[in-house]
């Protein structure tokens, strides 16, 4: 079967940055651009709007310099405006080579926002295209509010496209700007355009206001579009854009006649980096990239997986550089416990597994979170086992924070039978504690894991003396694990979580 190739354009750095409260620094933009093109292998990236700010200019120039040096200049795109050549000059100054010109795709927008006739608007566009050509800039064009244009003024859309067939335009970009389309409508409109304009290159740009972004994208592919606009983690204003990871998975699994260049195995890594840079948290149940989507919670599911992978589908976590997990909590069964024990290399008798399972169920009833790395402690407690004793103890610590001085910490750590004391300063009390701890481990020729995430939770509605839970994610080599600490003092709860980490790496 011959495959039809579709271009994937990622607009995380332009449309995705329009997510409320999100702003990437110039260095973050460059790093994400590099990952999108070189790691994820997307075909094109839209990185900014022209003339927004001095910082945006610097960010674009950095990206263009890198792209030009590596032969990617024609894959980096800028949103531009019909503004008597000001955007074109801005592009020339940055060195950018591809413009995505924003124009009016509905008569409503044209009449009430620009207050111009179609002929006047087309003449302005013609002038902009001519100026771009003179500067060696490729022309793509957005028909803003195109979806409402097809609903309410289709004759204007056809008039516009007739005009574009006479122009030096490479791609026509069709956005569902307000996220109003339903899948059947998407297919209907795009099929009509494909039939009438077989030689135009059409991109579809979906928004997710009704949670139909992915469904609309799939219908656009069936209708014959040439390219798609997507964002990492579904970032974008309002409800966001169609998410790249979900679309890639659906294309690869359900559209065998379509080929894309995106590298599936890099999706999760790039997704998490974008989450870190943006502060835009990925929902735990977000398909493909969410924390929980490859976690089986019910014991019956773990049992079925043990017997014949009965609860697997084609979305195998390994495709995305991930692993399946089996949650521990009140719905855990013996099979969940066994799966986690296998991961840790621990073996228990059937009777002991039963006791441990009962303890985990009780903890789950209290809404306490249990992780795989809590298991040795639970086993030790339930079975009174000496084999899981703590190998590392934080014997004592002193934390100091005085105005005008850097915070400092003195710690005494017992590793087996040896107590080692160290002192250090840091940017905060916990940072000082970790710096002192690092000195201890350097003295012992040991390496501490990298701290990659630190979160504090306080029960809603609690007062100032409530317990707070500190959840720390660590990484050692390529493996990540989580530890938790609970205390009324936030720093102490973090230290408790750290003590758990020290014992886990010893085990």
Buried (B, 14 or more C-beta within 10 A) or exposed (E): EEEEEBBBBBBBBBBBBBBEEBEBEBEBBBBBBBBBBEBBBBBBBBBBBBBBEEBBBBBBBBBBBBBBEEEBBEBBBBBBBBBEBEBBBBBBEBBBBBBBBBBBBBBBBBBEEBEBEBEEBBEBBBEBBBBBEEBEBBBBBBBBBBBBBBBEBBEBBBBBBEBBEEBEBEBBBBBBBEBBBEBEBBBBBBBBBBEEBEEBBBBBBBBBBEEBBBBBBBBBBBBBBBBBBBBBBBBBBEBBBBBBBBBBBBBBEEBEEBEBEBBBEBBBBBBBBBBEBBEBEBEEEBBBBBBEBBBBBBBBBBBBBBEEEEBBEEBEBEBBBBEBBBBBBBBBBBBBBBBBBEBBEBEBEEEBBEBBBEBBBEBBEEEBBBBBBBBBBBBBEBBEEEEBEBBBBBEEBEBBEEEEEBBBBBBBBBBEEEEBBBBBBBEBBBBBBBBBBBBBBEEEEEEBBEBEBEEEBEEEEEEEEEEBBBBBBBEBEEEBBBBBBBBEBBBBBBBBBBBBBBBBBEB
